Amino acid sequence: MATTNVTSVWAKGQKLFKYSVNLNQLASRSFSENGDKGWLRSIFEHKVDARKDAHSNLLSKRETSNLYKIQFHNVKPECLEAYNSLEAEVQNRLHQDQDYPCEVVGSWNTWYGEQDQAVHLWRYRGGYPALTECLMKLDNNKEYEEFRRERAKMLISRRNQLLLEFSFWNEPVPRPGPNIYEMRTYKLKPGTMIEWGNHWARAIKYRQENQEAVGGFFSQIGDLYVVHHLWAYESLLSREETRNSAWLKEGWDSNVYYTVPLIRSMESRIMIPTKSSPLQ
């Protein structure tokens, strides 16, 4: 009987010992795995240095004080032709009137993308003060009030953004046609605009060969962390050939590799310039 009790106690002791060893091994493995993950994370995890200035100051052109406004107007399909005529008339009047410190850079109708859409890009030389001056004068312009009432009858919806231009991009200037235009819109992850700009400051040289680069902008008011790249091509075939040729240049693939992870979503519009657009 005593032998049986001793054997039983010995067996229980062995079980407790094995259980204790297993716990220690499990804890050690868990610690090791967590340590390994922490070590790997310290190598591969993206680190962002604290900025010393707003990205609008770091990325925009210091030698100019241009502010841009982009408008997206969704037009009733049956009204698009009348809308284009009315918009052209008003744009021409504003261009001719030196009292208004604004100019239309380009006007388009979307060909592929959101249908029955008009896109207008305006430039205000003098920045926010020029924008404010222009808006105040337009608010007191009876003809412009009538234009807005007439235009409202033709629209389904509209939205706009205020933009700055990247310092390393071309400034948009009038160009002859015929061309088609592509606006590629990127919605970036918050906090990545500086990184985007650093990569594209090097990459833009790969896209200048056929003079396809028109302008590059980033949003200040409206949807934030939005980038618009504007390109011009002779045709859709020219677009394909130009874009394919970029991949043959050493360094372009790296730009794509490092910028794609910064993007939340992206969109491409193919646009046709209106008759009155300075960018043809």
C-alpha positions, -999 to 999 in steps of 0.1 A, spaced: 0 0 0 28 24 9 46 15 -23 15 23 -43 12 57 -27 49 65 -34 45 55 -70 13 76 -74 31 107 -59 61 101 -82 39 99 -113 21 132 -104 54 149 -98 67 138 -132 35 152 -148 39 186 -130 75 187 -140 67 181 -177 39 207 -176 63 232 -161 89 225 -188 63 229 -215 51 262 -201 87 275 -200 93 263 -235 61 280 -247 69 312 -230 105 312 -244 91 305 -279 66 333 -276 92 357 -264 116 347 -292 89 350 -319 78 384 -305 114 395 -304 120 383 -339 89 401 -352 100 432 -334 135 429 -349 121 424 -384 96 452 -379 124 476 -369 141 469 -403 111 469 -427 86 492 -410 83 525 -427 95 554 -406 85 590 -412 107 617 -399 89 647 -383 84 675 -407 97 710 -400 73 728 -424 40 723 -442 42 702 -473 26 730 -492 57 751 -485 81 723 -492 66 711 -525 51 742 -542 69 767 -564 85 795 -543 92 817 -572 55 821 -580 24 825 -559 0 808 -582 -32 792 -569 -53 769 -590 -89 760 -589 -102 729 -606 -140 725 -612 -159 693 -620 -193 699 -634 -217 671 -641 -240 683 -668 -274 672 -679 -267 652 -711 -292 672 -732 -276 705 -721 -239 698 -727 -236 717 -760 -254 747 -746 -233 746 -714 -201 746 -734 -212 777 -753 -223 795 -722 -191 787 -703 -169 797 -733 -186 831 -734 -180 838 -698 -144 826 -698 -136 849 -728 -151 879 -710 -130 872 -678 -99 869 -699 -104 902 -716 -112 920 -684 -79 930 -667 -98 938 -635 -101 901 -628 -68 884 -616 -77 850 -630 -73 830 -662 -86 797 -675 -58 773 -680 -79 746 -698 -114 734 -702 -124 699 -712 -153 674 -716 -146 640 -703 -144 614 -730 -136 583 -710 -144 583 -673 -174 601 -658 -197 610 -688 -212 644 -696 -187 660 -673 -169 694 -678 -136 700 -662 -121 735 -658 -87 745 -645 -83 782 -634 -51 800 -623 -50 829 -598 -17 848 -601 -12 862 -566 -26 833 -546 -53 836 -521 -56 874 -522 -62 872 -560 -88 845 -555 -106 867 -528 -105 898 -550 -119 879 -579 -147 864 -559 -157 897 -544 -159 913 -578 -179 885 -593 -204 887 -564 -211 922 -575 -213 914 -612 -249 913 -623 -241 896 -656 -222 869 -638 -251 863 -614 -273 858 -644 -248 834 -659 -247 813 -627 -285 811 -626 -286 800 -662 -258 775 -657 -275 760 -626 -304 749 -648 -280 727 -668 -261 710 -640 -267 678 -620 -239 685 -595 -206 703 -592 -175 703 -569 -142 720 -568 -107 720 -552 -80 746 -546 -46 734 -557 -9 743 -557 15 732 -584 45 709 -577 78 728 -579 93 702 -602 64 701 -628 60 722 -659 38 752 -655 8 747 -678 10 770 -709 -12 772 -739 -4 746 -766 -18 740 -801 -38 708 -809 -52 686 -816 -45 667 -784 -63 645 -760 -56 650 -723 -54 625 -695 -59 636 -659 -46 610 -635 -59 615 -600 -43 599 -570 -58 599 -535 -28 594 -512 -26 580 -476 -24 609 -452 11 619 -443 27 606 -476 27 638 -498 64 646 -491 75 611 -500 54 612 -532 69 645 -541 105 633 -535 100 603 -558 83 623 -586 109 650 -585 133 624 -598 108 605 -620 93 634 -640 124 634 -662 114 601 -676 81 616 -689 93 647 -708 106 632 -740 74 637 -760 64 669 -741 35 650 -727 38 665 -692 14 695 -688 11 701 -651 12 685 -616 -9 697 -587 -18 688 -551 -49 698 -532 -51 724 -505 -88 728 -499 -115 702 -508 -106 666 -508 -71 665 -491 -41 644 -501 -52 644 -537 -27 647 -566 -36 655 -602 -12 648 -630 -22 663 -664 -8 648 -696 -12 656 -733 -11 630 -762 -18 631 -799 -40 601 -796 -48 571 -775 -22 551 -794 3 578 -787 -6 576 -751 0 538 -750 34 541 -768 46 570 -746 37 552 -714 52 519 -726 85 537 -735 88 550 -699 93 514 -687 124 511 -709 142 538 -690 162 528 -660 147 542 -628 111 545 -639 102 510 -624 117 521 -591 94 552 -590 63 530 -596 75 505 -570 79 531 -542 49 553 -550 22 526 -554 21 518 -517 14 555 -510 -19 554 -530 -54 547 -515 -72 550 -549 -66 563 -584 -86 574 -614 -79 582 -650 -99 606 -672 -94 610 -709 -106 645 -718 -112 664 -750 -105 702 -749 -134 725 -756 -131 750 -785 -123 779 -762 -96 760 -741 -61 775 -742 -48 739 -740 -59 723 -773 
